[in-house]
């Protein structure tokens, strides 16, 4: 099913796609402007922080420090600094607790903790286990043997995985939640393989821009390092904060170099492997606003998603 639907769906999801595949990495991205970066005369596309959205829902065993009902992850993780809605992917996983019946699914290994400070709920989660893929209306979920669930409404992920297949999943989440203003800061990483240490199917990360690019990105997906380049700059200031945000394109430092336009689905190839990649990065210069507010301070943001195109 995946190979028949992939090209059509990539075309739908890609910016400016007119053929049956995602644009090649060698194609130029759409121009952007906003202030100090990009090509003058074009709109600055995707100026606000984008989200890598995979929500976490605890299964039969709540994280240490969480409420007895185990709903630590019911609010999900939006994977993107900014936005402040705290919503993530919706929790649509009611009766998806039959994972053990798959037989091939091993015991889920999720560790972490939940803690509370004044006005904040802090959550740290690490999972590494086999899980079963299930489709639901509008998205896809991964169900572990102990009923722990990861799910998303990202259409790119939905077509990267076949329902009922069993995959190896590594998931990391580090977030803080404020009941008034949503996510304050978070880091989220997801790796999906067909078996431990085997073929990479899906890789994504999001949140505040990491200090270094994850090794999986440079070694398995691109085979080279990435160089950020300004795409455009926009003024998103509010009375609470001055916010001058610069969105970025990326250059893969291969021979020849290839460009990854900001927020645009792009096909890249490395060592006979082909991935559809979407990356959205932005850095922000923050200054005091005209009002004293309790809202969240704008932060740098990243959202990266890659799915395997080889069948």
Long-range contacts (C-beta under 8 A, 24 or more apart in sequence): 1-162, 2-159, 2-160, 2-161, 2-162, 2-311, 3-311, 5-159, 6-159, 6-309, 9-155, 9-156, 9-159, 10-159, 10-265, 10-267, 10-276, 10-309, 12-155, 13-155, 13-156, 13-265, 13-278, 14-264, 14-265, 14-266, 15-45, 15-261, 15-263, 15-264, 15-265, 16-264, 17-265, 21-267, 22-265, 22-266, 22-267, 22-276, 23-264, 23-265, 23-266, 23-267, 24-266, 24-267, 25-252, 25-258, 25-259, 25-260, 25-266, 25-267, 25-268, 25-269, 25-277, 26-258, 26-259, 27-266, 28-259, 28-261, 29-231, 29-249, 29-259, 29-260, 29-261, 29-262, 29-264, 29-266, 30-261, 30-264, 32-231, 32-232, 32-247, 32-262, 33-232, 34-232, 34-233, 34-234, 34-235, 34-247, 35-232, 35-233, 35-234, 35-235, 35-244, 36-230, 36-233, 36-246, 37-230, 37-231, 37-232, 37-233, 37-246, 38-230, 38-231, 38-232, 38-233, 44-231, 44-232, 44-233, 44-234, 44-247, 45-232, 45-247, 45-262, 45-263, 46-247, 46-262, 46-263, 46-280, 47-232, 47-234, 47-236, 47-245, 47-247, 47-282, 48-82, 48-83, 48-236, 48-245, 48-282, 49-80, 49-81, 49-82, 49-83, 49-245, 49-280, 49-282, 49-301, 49-303, 50-80, 50-263, 50-280, 50-301, 50-303, 51-78, 51-79, 51-80, 51-83, 51-88, 51-206, 51-303, 52-79, 52-80, 52-154, 52-188, 52-190, 52-204, 52-205, 52-206, 52-207, 52-302, 52-303, 52-304, 52-305, 53-77, 53-78, 53-79, 53-80, 53-88, 53-89, 53-152, 53-153, 53-154, 53-206, 54-79, 54-88, 54-89, 54-150, 54-151, 54-152, 54-154, 54-157, 54-171, 54-188, 54-190, 54-204, 55-88, 55-89, 55-90, 55-91, 55-150, 55-151, 55-152, 56-123, 56-125, 56-148, 56-149, 56-150, 56-171, 56-173, 57-91, 57-93, 57-148, 57-149, 57-150, 57-151, 58-110, 58-148, 59-97, 59-108, 59-110, 59-144, 59-146, 59-147, 59-148, 59-149, 60-146, 60-147, 61-110, 61-146, 61-148, 62-114, 63-110, 63-112, 63-113, 63-114, 63-123, 63-125, 64-112, 64-113, 64-114, 65-113, 65-114, 65-115, 65-116, 66-114, 72-114, 72-123, 73-123, 73-125, 73-173, 75-177, 77-173, 77-175, 77-183, 77-186, 77-188, 78-182, 78-183, 78-186, 78-206, 79-186, 79-188, 79-204, 79-205, 79-206, 79-207, 79-303, 80-206, 80-207, 80-301, 80-302, 80-303, 81-183, 81-185, 81-186, 81-207, 81-208, 81-298, 81-299, 81-300, 81-301, 82-298, 82-299, 82-301, 83-182, 83-183, 84-181, 84-182, 84-183, 84-295, 84-296, 85-182, 86-177, 86-178, 86-181, 86-182, 86-183, 87-182, 89-139, 89-151, 89-152, 89-153, 89-154, 90-153, 91-151, 92-136, 92-137, 92-138, 92-139, 92-141, 92-151, 93-136, 93-141, 93-143, 93-149, 93-151, 96-134, 96-136, 96-141, 96-143, 96-147, 96-149, 97-143, 97-147, 98-143, 99-131, 99-132, 99-143, 99-144, 99-145, 99-147, 100-145, 102-132, 102-164, 102-166, 104-130, 104-166, 105-130, 105-131, 105-132, 105-143, 105-144, 105-145, 105-166, 106-130, 106-145, 107-145, 107-146, 108-144, 108-145, 108-146, 108-148, 110-144, 110-146, 110-148, 110-171, 112-173, 119-178, 119-179, 119-180, 120-176, 120-177, 120-178, 120-184, 121-176, 121-177, 121-179, 122-175, 122-176, 122-177, 123-173, 123-174, 123-175, 123-176, 123-177, 124-173, 124-174, 125-171, 125-172, 125-173, 125-174, 126-171, 126-172, 126-173, 127-169, 127-170, 127-171, 127-172, 128-169, 128-170, 128-171, 129-168, 129-169, 130-166, 130-167, 130-168, 130-169, 131-166, 131-167, 131-168, 131-169, 132-164, 132-165, 132-166, 133-161, 133-162, 133-163, 133-164, 133-165, 133-166, 133-167, 134-163, 134-164, 135-163, 142-167, 142-169, 142-192, 144-169, 150-190, 154-305, 156-265, 156-276, 156-278, 156-305, 156-307, 157-202, 157-204, 157-305, 157-307, 159-307, 160-192, 160-201, 160-202, 160-307, 160-308, 161-192, 161-201, 161-202, 167-192, 167-193, 167-194, 167-201, 168-192, 168-193, 168-194, 168-195, 168-196, 168-198, 174-207, 175-207, 178-296, 180-294, 181-294, 181-295, 181-296, 182-296, 183-296, 184-296, 185-299, 189-214, 191-216, 199-308, 200-273, 200-308, 201-307, 201-308, 202-305, 202-306, 202-307, 202-308, 203-304, 203-305, 203-306, 204-303, 204-304, 204-305, 204-306, 205-302, 205-304, 206-301, 206-302, 206-303, 206-304, 207-301, 207-302, 208-299, 208-300, 208-301, 208-302, 209-281, 209-283, 209-300, 209-301, 209-302, 210-302, 217-304, 217-306, 220-270, 220-273, 221-268, 221-270, 221-273, 221-275, 221-277, 221-306, 222-252, 222-254, 222-268, 222-270, 223-254, 223-270, 223-271, 224-252, 224-253, 224-254, 224-270, 225-252, 225-253, 226-250, 226-251, 226-252, 226-253, 226-260, 227-251, 227-253, 228-281, 231-261, 231-262, 236-298, 237-289, 238-289, 238-295, 239-289, 239-290, 239-291, 239-293, 240-289, 240-291, 240-293, 240-295, 241-286, 241-287, 241-288, 241-289, 241-293, 241-295, 241-297, 241-298, 242-285, 242-286, 242-287, 242-288, 242-289, 243-284, 243-285, 243-286, 243-298, 244-284, 244-285, 244-287, 245-282, 245-283, 245-284, 245-285, 245-298, 246-282, 246-283, 246-284, 246-285, 247-280, 247-281, 247-282, 248-281, 248-282, 248-283, 250-279, 250-281, 267-309, 272-310, 273-308, 273-310, 274-308, 274-309, 274-310, 275-306, 275-307, 275-308, 275-309, 276-306, 276-307, 276-309, 277-304, 277-305, 277-306, 278-303, 278-304, 278-305, 278-306, 279-303, 279-304, 279-305, 280-304
